[in-house]
């Protein structure tokens, strides 16, 4: 009878944190192999743009981050890590579901520790630029998502 209760309780566990850990582990392995296409497949679309700026040579020679755990945080997962290259400093990476699969969100992960500092003499500057094809696609999707206008 006890084994039945244990089996039933194991079935009710949330598999999401373990899946998030696995996705982050795969992403880290791809980084160490310098495999940009595998990394891109494991990142959100928005985070993929950051790949060009990564210090690939330095990342390939560093010790891998130690995954300490993962937990569900609303609609996303937080993968807890320790960095042996920085004296065991701890941090978190965000893993989200995008287009039906779990991927690492580097932008959201950076936002967890970002500090916004505004200088006393700073000012906002708005500079015009040409719209890209991606901008036009986003505008069109926004237009299509709007309810039809009421007849006059």
Residue pairs with C-beta under 8 A, 6 or more apart in sequence:
14 72
16 72
16 77
16 102
17 69
17 70
17 71
17 72
17 77
18 70
19 102
20 70
20 77
20 79
20 95
20 102
21 67
21 69
21 70
21 79
23 42
23 95
23 102
23 103
23 104
24 67
24 70
24 79
24 81
24 93
24 95
24 104
25 67
26 38
26 42
27 39
27 42
27 43
27 104
28 64
28 65
29 64
30 38
30 39
30 42
31 39
31 54
31 59
31 60
32 59
32 60
32 64
33 60
34 56
34 59
34 60
36 51
39 51
40 48
40 51
42 103
42 104
43 50
43 51
43 103
43 104
43 105
43 106
44 96
44 98
44 103
44 104
44 105
44 106
44 107
45 98
46 105
46 107
47 103
47 104
47 105
47 106
47 107
50 106
50 107
62 85
63 84
63 85
65 81
65 82
65 83
65 84
66 81
66 82
66 83
66 84
67 79
67 80
67 81
68 80
68 81
68 82
68 90
69 79
69 80
70 77
70 78
70 79
70 80
70 95
71 77
71 78
71 80
75 96
75 97
76 94
76 95
76 96
76 97
76 105
76 108
77 94
77 95
77 96
77 102
78 92
78 93
78 94
78 95
79 92
79 93
79 94
79 95
80 90
80 91
80 92
81 90
81 91
81 92
81 93
82 88
82 89
82 90
83 89
83 90
83 91
91 112
91 113
92 109
92 112
93 104
93 105
93 106
93 109
94 104
94 105
94 108
94 109
94 112
95 102
95 103
95 104
95 105
96 102
96 103
96 105
96 108
97 103
98 105
131 139
